[in-house]
Amino acid sequence: MDILKVLSRGIKPNPKNKAQTAGATTQLPSAGALPRPQLFHDPISSRGKKRKRRRGAQDDEPDEDEEELSDVDYFAPKKPAPEAAPTDVEETPKKRKIKLLDEDECRQILRSHRLKFMILSSQPQAEVNLEEEEPASKKKSSKKKKKEPESKGEKDKKDEHKKQIFPQPLASFGELRHTYDVSQQLAANIAAQGFRVPTEVQMASLPLLLRPATALKKSGGADIPNIDNGADFLAVAPTGSGKTITFLIPAIDGVLRRRAEEGRENDQHVLEAVVVAPTRELASQIVNEGRKLAIGTGVRVVLMKRALRLATEEVEDEKSKDEEEGSGGEQESDEESEEESEGEEGKTSKEAKPLARVDILVTTPKILLNFLSGKSGARRILPSVRSLILDEADVLLDPLFRKQTMAIWRACTHPNVSLTCWSATMASNVEALVTKHLSKRAKKTDSPPRPLIRLSLHDELKYDIPLEAGGSARVAVLHSSMADSARSKIMARFRAGEVWVLVTTDVLARGVDFAGVNGVVNYDVPTSAAAYVHRAGRTGRAGREGGVAVTFYTKDDIPFVKSVANVIAASEKQAGKAGAEGAAVQKWLLDALPKVAKEDKRKLKVRGVESRRTGGKATITTKSSWERRREHNRAQAVEASKRRKRQRREEGPEESAGAVPEGEWGGLED
Ligand SMILES: Nc1ncnc2c1ncn2[C@@H]1O[C@H](COP(=O)(O)OP(=O)(O)OP(=O)(O)O)[C@@H](O)[C@H]1O
């Protein structure tokens, strides 16, 4: 990593040497915003004449010679997001609906952006065990039956149940208002974010999630059963491609639409959407994004806290499928939860508190599950929730979190609750698990199953500070055993550019969006290609070029470097740099790196690189070597005094006369 690049990230432009710093900031990958944050613009196939897209030519539609957007100065004092005053929002008249593209044009545009939609009909029952596998640490020693790799024929047979569809792509955010009936205020809030062009995941998902019948009208939507009732959705799109607002916009729109249909007032709040994220940092970030989009709409986006009281119903807990709800996942630090149990106005959790005014709840699995577990023998359900959104869904449905996530899903008992799953990496077993659980639900509620649609982008993208500059204050550490208040402070300082180097763990590997990150250093080899993609995806956000990802490895790690090298090679191939001069991964390197056995891959995922462990503990720690040596000496001294006591007991009183008197410390061994 070019340390100068990281250092200059935090240097405020100094008028005296403006030219120099200006040069430095413009070279930084995080400097400036891309006029077009889309990853792919493949030439449109010659098939059929591509009609000039005059759809909704909006003021925010960038014309080809879009002037370069001004460089974003991440350290300028934050201007509050402009409040769109209701008056000027009302003034903009609703524009006429545009003519929808026909199926062939949709196909060409989606293909040129490498977007693929599949309807995953009810596939043959997937092998995934719903009552999920025990986390690896609890797995019984039962021999896993070896699963033969699928033959081509079997895979094709399974795929024949899937059908490709070509919904209307969103050409500009302006279309949301006049084609997909998004509220004026919401449309104004999106415009106020300064987003000009939808990213691929937004272009593909928003029409389908907002008005599926309209989105599919021109491409055989009519023959998709129950599509008017919406669709369940799996979206696989690159890190930093704008998935957060892609699921928030339909959630907010859904609340506003149902409120209008039911004639409810703005101050009548009903919990209608739940967003689940694997870490508190990511959940807090999603709340911030949601509140910016909900300004002036009356929709309340709230972060789950222990003191929050939600409108629920209590039911008999037939079999607490999630008895060990604490079996894994993000651990709330105790002192923090004590603090939170004070809740608002310092009331103790015992006193009845008013119901929280929430329309969209954002939570980590464990804290919501603790709330739902209710009194013994009963559990709480959330019958009003219409939309369950899983961000970083592959982590939430990983055996470690799966029990908790499935319990939350079961608590959303509305017969029409929709499920949307979002991640940059989605293994096929997640797809199978979701498919199976959806068909199980459909049977249970004997409501006609809704279509499950998977969107994949490009076939799943198989990713010493000088004192005058602030010194070590520019470096900070963040990991999950810290108190939440400390973690929040570090996050705020990193976002504000006070901290330049953040030493952290996989707790920040996914989802968290830091616009100004120029580099990611993997101190240890990531435990899977997906882990590498997410970690490296903390830089290069919204399509920005130039971020750098560096992975350190020792000779013990060599067997595990191949998965990282494959991801780098794939991304270089996509960028057209494969094998070129200066490409990071040359073919000879890929060929020379040893393949990893499946069993080793599994072990790596669960325990990291074995050789780094001594005595079952990872040797990567945030303690300094001085502290470690001091602890080691103290442990040795305690050991020595225990040994002397044991000797004295064995020798009896006269023989041990020369020993150090009881209780006196005999000094360090070495
Ligand atoms: N249409 C857009 N144009 C420009 N920037 C955008 C657009 N949509 C989102 N962004 C910005 O892109 C950045 C990344 O967005 P976001 O965090 O939602 O990505 P993500 O896909 O969720 O990433 P990850 O997979 O790491 O969770 C954010 O700073 C967001 O403000």
The ligand as an SDF file (V2000), in Angstrom:
LIG
                    3D

 31 33  0  0  0  0  0  0  0  0999 V2000
  -26.5920    6.0730   -7.8710 N   0  0  0  0  0  0  0  0  0  0  0  0
  -25.5310    6.4110   -7.1420 C   0  0  0  0  0  0  0  0  0  0  0  0
  -24.6450    7.3010   -7.6360 N   0  0  0  0  0  0  0  0  0  0  0  0
  -23.5440    7.6340   -6.9210 C   0  0  0  0  0  0  0  0  0  0  0  0
  -23.2260    7.1290   -5.6930 N   0  0  0  0  0  0  0  0  0  0  0  0
  -24.1090    6.2460   -5.1740 C   0  0  0  0  0  0  0  0  0  0  0  0
  -25.2950    5.8360   -5.8530 C   0  0  0  0  0  0  0  0  0  0  0  0
  -25.9500    4.9540   -5.0630 N   0  0  0  0  0  0  0  0  0  0  0  0
  -25.2180    4.8260   -3.9300 C   0  0  0  0  0  0  0  0  0  0  0  0
  -24.1240    5.6040   -3.9940 N   0  0  0  0  0  0  0  0  0  0  0  0
  -23.0560    5.7320   -2.9890 C   0  0  0  0  0  0  0  0  0  0  0  0
  -22.2420    4.5650   -3.1040 O   0  0  0  0  0  0  0  0  0  0  0  0
  -21.6690    4.2330   -1.8320 C   0  0  0  0  0  0  0  0  0  0  0  0
  -21.8580    2.7280   -1.5510 C   0  0  0  0  0  0  0  0  0  0  0  0
  -23.2580    2.4770   -1.3330 O   0  0  0  0  0  0  0  0  0  0  0  0
  -23.6890    1.2330   -0.4330 P   0  0  0  0  0  0  0  0  0  0  0  0
  -22.9690    1.2690    0.8800 O   0  0  0  0  0  0  0  0  0  0  0  0
  -25.1450    1.1510   -0.4380 O   0  0  0  0  0  0  0  0  0  0  0  0
  -23.0480    0.0210   -1.2840 O   0  0  0  0  0  0  0  0  0  0  0  0
  -23.3180   -1.5310   -1.0170 P   0  0  0  0  0  0  0  0  0  0  0  0
  -23.6070   -2.1470   -2.3130 O   0  0  0  0  0  0  0  0  0  0  0  0
  -24.2970   -1.7030    0.0880 O   0  0  0  0  0  0  0  0  0  0  0  0
  -21.8590   -1.9960   -0.5450 O   0  0  0  0  0  0  0  0  0  0  0  0
  -21.5250   -3.3180    0.3350 P   0  0  0  0  0  0  0  0  0  0  0  0
  -21.6810   -4.5050   -0.5540 O   0  0  0  0  0  0  0  0  0  0  0  0
  -20.1170   -3.0660    0.7720 O   0  0  0  0  0  0  0  0  0  0  0  0
  -22.5290   -3.3190    1.4500 O   0  0  0  0  0  0  0  0  0  0  0  0
  -22.3940    5.1140   -0.8030 C   0  0  0  0  0  0  0  0  0  0  0  0
  -21.5180    6.1710   -0.4490 O   0  0  0  0  0  0  0  0  0  0  0  0
  -23.5930    5.6680   -1.5570 C   0  0  0  0  0  0  0  0  0  0  0  0
  -23.9180    6.9680   -1.0930 O   0  0  0  0  0  0  0  0  0  0  0  0
  1  2  1  0
  2  3  1  0
  2  7  2  0
  3  4  2  0
  4  5  1  0
  5  6  2  0
  6  7  1  0
  6 10  1  0
  7  8  1  0
  8  9  2  0
  9 10  1  0
 10 11  1  0
 11 12  1  0
 11 30  1  0
 12 13  1  0
 13 14  1  0
 13 28  1  0
 14 15  1  0
 15 16  1  0
 16 17  2  0
 16 18  1  0
 16 19  1  0
 19 20  1  0
 20 21  2  0
 20 22  1  0
 20 23  1  0
 23 24  1  0
 24 25  2  0
 24 26  1  0
 24 27  1  0
 28 29  1  0
 28 30  1  0
 30 31  1  0
M  END
$$$$
